[in-house]
Amino acid sequence: MHEIACTGLMQVEGPMTLRPSQTPVHLRAREVLDIRDGQGLAVRCLSGALWITQDGDSDDIVLKAGQCFVLDRPGLALVSAPVNAATVVVAAATRAAPCAGSKRPAADPLRRAA
């Protein structure tokens, strides 16, 4: 239910399926990346801001430019640029370039809508 509500708020057009790579992806405002079975992938925000929703997780994640988050759930993850355009890289997290900090970034998680 949470996933459907978030998708409806974010989505302007059909989601774009993403394959992990080091190539930056430029998202238009409200564009959505569809990442399936991405547990362990690092999502890096290079510019703008990103909103991440993972299946089975009641906490959404917001990343600002320079922040990173490792997807920690199996299944579907939606990554979007909620307000303005953003640039993201989704790649395998490695020991040489892990996301800094703990499991959750030092960003404010969004609250679930009532």
N, C-alpha and C positions, 0 to 999 in steps of 0.2 A: 504494500500500500504506500509506504514512504517513497519508494522508488518511483512509482507512478506519479505521485504528486510532484516530486522534484522534477521529473522529466517534463511534465506539462508546463511547469513554470519556466524552465530553461530553454526548451526546444523551439526553434523557429523552423527548422527543416530537419529532415531525417538525420539520425546520428551517423558519424563517420567512424568506420571500424579502423582501429589503429594496430599496426604491428610494431613491436619494439625496435628502435634503432637510435642512433645518435643524431639523427637528422631533426632539426627543430621543425615543429608544426605550428603554423600561424592560425589561430582561431579568431574568427570574427566574433563580435559581441553576440552572446547567447548561442553560439555554435557548440555542439556536443560531440565529444569523442566517446566511442563505445569500446571499452576494453573488456574482453572476455577472458576469464581465467588468468588474470594478471597478477595473482599473488606473488610477491617478491620483486615486482617491477618498481623502479624508482621513477616517480613523476616529479620533474624539475620545472619550476616556473622561471622562465628567463626574463619575461616582461609581462606587465599587467598583473592580473590576479586570476586565480583558478578556484573553482568550486568542485570538490570531489565527493561523490556519493558512492558508497560501496554496498552491494547487496548484503543484507543481514546486519548492517551496522547502523544504529540509530543516530550516531554522531557524524555529521558532515564535516569536511575539512576545507579550510580556506587557506590558500597559499598566496603569498605576495612574491614579487620578483626577488629571486635569490634563494627562495625556500624550496625544500624538497620533502617528499613523503614517499615511503615505501608502502605499496598496497599490501595490506595484511589480511585480506579475506579472499577466499576463492569466489568464483562466479563473476557477475557483472559489476563493473565500476564505470561510472559516468564522470567524465572530466569536462568542465565547461568554462567558458569565459563569461561570467554572469553579467557584467555591465559593459566593459570595453574590450577591445581586441587584446589578445594575450599570445605569448609564445611559450610552447611547452616542448620538453624532450621526455620521452618515455623509453627507458632502457633498463636492462638488467642491472640490479644493484650489485656492486662489487665491493670487495674489501678495500680496494684502492680508492674508490669514490663512493662511499656510502653516504646516505643522508645524515647530516649532523644531528646530534641530539637524540632524544628518546624516540619511542614508537610514534608519537604524535608530534607534529611540528610546533614551534612556538608561535602558532597562529591561533586566532580565536575560532573554535568550532561553532558552527551555526546551530541554533536551537531548532528542534522540530516544530513545525507549525501546529498550532492547536486545532 
